[in-house]
Amino acid sequence: MDNYHITKTDLGWALTKQGATKASKSAPTKAEIVALASAFLADKTASLKIHKEDGTIQEERTYPRSADPAQTVG
């Protein structure tokens, strides 16, 4: 399973694969990058960690949802 992170950058927000040096996608707002990430990861098996502006993790999502090992609501 690939791991992706949404983080704040100097130019807005970026979706970056863990270990990569370049962003896969970028957007000016967090809402836009979350929408882009959902579409980008729709056909992949991946984990997405959405970070707050301070760098702490706000939320974690698994794509597809059926690949979530915890099977928790939310």
C-alpha atoms as an extended CHARMM CRD file, in Angstrom:
* protein
*
        74  EXT
         1         1  MET       CA              0.0000000000        0.0000000000        0.0000000000  PROA      1               0.0000000000
         2         2  ASP       CA              1.3460000000        3.4230000000       -0.9620000000  PROA      2               0.0000000000
         3         3  ASN       CA              1.3230000000        6.2360000000        1.5830000000  PROA      3               0.0000000000
         4         4  TYR       CA              0.4280000000        9.7950000000        0.6180000000  PROA      4               0.0000000000
         5         5  HSD       CA              0.4100000000       13.0010000000        2.6500000000  PROA      5               0.0000000000
         6         6  ILE       CA             -1.4160000000       16.3080000000        2.2140000000  PROA      6               0.0000000000
         7         7  THR       CA              0.7100000000       19.0930000000        3.6650000000  PROA      7               0.0000000000
         8         8  LYS       CA              0.8610000000       22.8840000000        3.6880000000  PROA      8               0.0000000000
         9         9  THR       CA              3.5260000000       24.4230000000        1.4610000000  PROA      9               0.0000000000
        10        10  ASP       CA              4.7000000000       27.9660000000        0.7270000000  PROA      10              0.0000000000
        11        11  LEU       CA              2.4660000000       27.9650000000       -2.3770000000  PROA      11              0.0000000000
        12        12  GLY       CA             -0.6410000000       26.3010000000       -0.9150000000  PROA      12              0.0000000000
        13        13  TRP       CA             -1.2410000000       22.5810000000       -0.3330000000  PROA      13              0.0000000000
        14        14  ALA       CA              0.4350000000       19.5020000000       -1.8150000000  PROA      14              0.0000000000
        15        15  LEU       CA             -0.3110000000       15.7980000000       -2.1880000000  PROA      15              0.0000000000
        16        16  THR       CA              2.9740000000       13.9290000000       -1.9710000000  PROA      16              0.0000000000
        17        17  LYS       CA              3.7650000000       10.2290000000       -2.0630000000  PROA      17              0.0000000000
        18        18  GLN       CA              5.8340000000        9.2390000000        0.9530000000  PROA      18              0.0000000000
        19        19  GLY       CA              9.5190000000        9.2660000000       -0.0100000000  PROA      19              0.0000000000
        20        20  ALA       CA              8.9930000000       11.3950000000       -3.1320000000  PROA      20              0.0000000000
        21        21  THR       CA             10.6710000000       14.7600000000       -3.5740000000  PROA      21              0.0000000000
        22        22  LYS       CA              7.9930000000       16.2560000000       -5.8550000000  PROA      22              0.0000000000
        23        23  ALA       CA              4.2810000000       16.6450000000       -5.2210000000  PROA      23              0.0000000000
        24        24  SER       CA              1.8670000000       14.4890000000       -7.2270000000  PROA      24              0.0000000000
        25        25  LYS       CA             -0.7630000000       17.2530000000       -7.0930000000  PROA      25              0.0000000000
        26        26  SER       CA             -0.9870000000       20.7660000000       -5.6700000000  PROA      26              0.0000000000
        27        27  ALA       CA             -3.7610000000       23.2930000000       -5.0610000000  PROA      27              0.0000000000
        28        28  PRO       CA             -4.1660000000       26.6980000000       -3.4450000000  PROA      28              0.0000000000
        29        29  THR       CA             -6.6480000000       25.5010000000       -0.7960000000  PROA      29              0.0000000000
        30        30  LYS       CA             -6.9220000000       22.4780000000        1.4550000000  PROA      30              0.0000000000
        31        31  ALA       CA            -10.4500000000       21.7210000000        0.2470000000  PROA      31              0.0000000000
        32        32  GLU       CA             -9.2480000000       21.6360000000       -3.3640000000  PROA      32              0.0000000000
        33        33  ILE       CA             -6.3010000000       19.3260000000       -2.6610000000  PROA      33              0.0000000000
        34        34  VAL       CA             -8.5030000000       16.9240000000       -0.6640000000  PROA      34              0.0000000000
        35        35  ALA       CA            -10.8990000000       16.7140000000       -3.6330000000  PROA      35              0.0000000000
        36        36  LEU       CA             -8.0010000000       16.2160000000       -6.0690000000  PROA      36              0.0000000000
        37        37  ALA       CA             -6.4840000000       13.5530000000       -3.8040000000  PROA      37              0.0000000000
        38        38  SER       CA             -9.7510000000       11.6220000000       -3.5990000000  PROA      38              0.0000000000
        39        39  ALA       CA             -9.9960000000       11.4950000000       -7.3880000000  PROA      39              0.0000000000
        40        40  PHE       CA             -6.2680000000       10.7070000000       -7.7930000000  PROA      40              0.0000000000
        41        41  LEU       CA             -6.3730000000        7.8310000000       -5.2870000000  PROA      41              0.0000000000
        42        42  ALA       CA             -9.7750000000        6.4220000000       -6.3230000000  PROA      42              0.0000000000
        43        43  ASP       CA             -8.2590000000        3.5670000000       -8.3590000000  PROA      43              0.0000000000
        44        44  LYS       CA             -5.2430000000        2.9520000000       -6.1070000000  PROA      44              0.0000000000
        45        45  THR       CA             -4.7210000000        1.0590000000       -2.8530000000  PROA      45              0.0000000000
        46        46  ALA       CA             -3.3110000000        3.7750000000       -0.6490000000  PROA      46              0.0000000000
        47        47  SER       CA             -3.2880000000        5.4660000000        2.7220000000  PROA      47              0.0000000000
        48        48  LEU       CA             -3.7820000000        9.2360000000        2.8680000000  PROA      48              0.0000000000
        49        49  LYS       CA             -2.7630000000       11.3320000000        5.8490000000  PROA      49              0.0000000000
        50        50  ILE       CA             -4.2280000000       14.8310000000        5.8700000000  PROA      50              0.0000000000
        51        51  HSD       CA             -2.1090000000       17.2290000000        7.9230000000  PROA      51              0.0000000000
        52        52  LYS       CA             -3.0940000000       20.4790000000        9.6230000000  PROA      52              0.0000000000
        53        53  GLU       CA             -1.1910000000       23.6880000000        8.8740000000  PROA      53              0.0000000000
        54        54  ASP       CA              1.0640000000       23.0080000000       11.8880000000  PROA      54              0.0000000000
        55        55  GLY       CA              2.0600000000       19.6140000000       10.4330000000  PROA      55              0.0000000000
        56        56  THR       CA              0.1430000000       17.3880000000       12.8470000000  PROA      56              0.0000000000
        57        57  ILE       CA             -2.1350000000       14.7210000000       11.3800000000  PROA      57              0.0000000000
        58        58  GLN       CA             -5.7800000000       15.7400000000       11.2400000000  PROA      58              0.0000000000
        59        59  GLU       CA             -7.2370000000       12.6760000000        9.5140000000  PROA      59              0.0000000000
        60        60  GLU       CA             -6.2540000000        9.4020000000        7.8560000000  PROA      60              0.0000000000
        61        61  ARG       CA             -8.1510000000        7.8080000000        4.9680000000  PROA      61              0.0000000000
        62        62  THR       CA             -7.7310000000        4.4850000000        3.1700000000  PROA      62              0.0000000000
        63        63  TYR       CA             -8.4220000000        3.9610000000       -0.5400000000  PROA      63              0.0000000000
        64        64  PRO       CA            -10.4060000000        1.9680000000       -1.3890000000  PROA      64              0.0000000000
        65        65  ARG       CA            -12.3990000000        1.9890000000        1.8350000000  PROA      65              0.0000000000
        66        66  SER       CA            -12.5450000000       -1.8320000000        1.7400000000  PROA      66              0.0000000000
        67        67  ALA       CA             -8.7500000000       -1.9020000000        2.2070000000  PROA      67              0.0000000000
        68        68  ASP       CA             -9.0070000000       -0.2360000000        5.6380000000  PROA      68              0.0000000000
        69        69  PRO       CA             -7.6430000000       -2.8030000000        8.1160000000  PROA      69              0.0000000000
        70        70  ALA       CA             -9.4180000000       -1.2040000000       11.0920000000  PROA      70              0.0000000000
        71        71  GLN       CA            -12.8980000000       -1.2670000000        9.5300000000  PROA      71              0.0000000000
        72        72  THR       CA            -13.9670000000        1.5890000000       11.7800000000  PROA      72              0.0000000000
        73        73  VAL       CA            -16.7270000000        4.1000000000       11.1910000000  PROA      73              0.0000000000
        74        74  GLY       CA            -15.4800000000        7.5030000000       10.0990000000  PROA      74              0.0000000000
